[in-house]
């Protein structure tokens, strides 16, 4: 009997499939910091744009944030791709 109780306890603490999917989706979502890391890490501009186009993103593109992206070396074409991706997600 004790083993059955332990099994039930373990199952009740496991995240269900929806929670796992949601957590994985959040981990896959890009943001401004992820884009900067890719650029600073040396990925080619075209590669970064393809990643932005392929994955969901939660970008902040207010003027101060765009200035910070430019200061970090993010090319205008990448910022444009971020903006376009935000538009297609809505």
Phi, psi and omega in degrees: 000322183297323179297320179298320179296318179296322179295317179296319179299316181295319180292326182287341180264353179281139176291143178284175185300320180296320179294320179295317180295317180296317179295320179294320179297319179295323180290331180277347183287133178273157173218182182304317181298321180295321179295315178300317179299320179295317180294311180296328179286353174098008177293146179292149181307314181297324179293316179298318179298318178297321178295317179299318181292331185270335186244151177294152181219152175233083186262147173253118184236034172287161186309316180297322180291320178295320176299320178294321177298313179299318180296331179277357177096012179284123181293155180302324180297326178288319177298320178297321178294323177297315180296316179296320180295320178298321180294322182282342180278342185283000000 
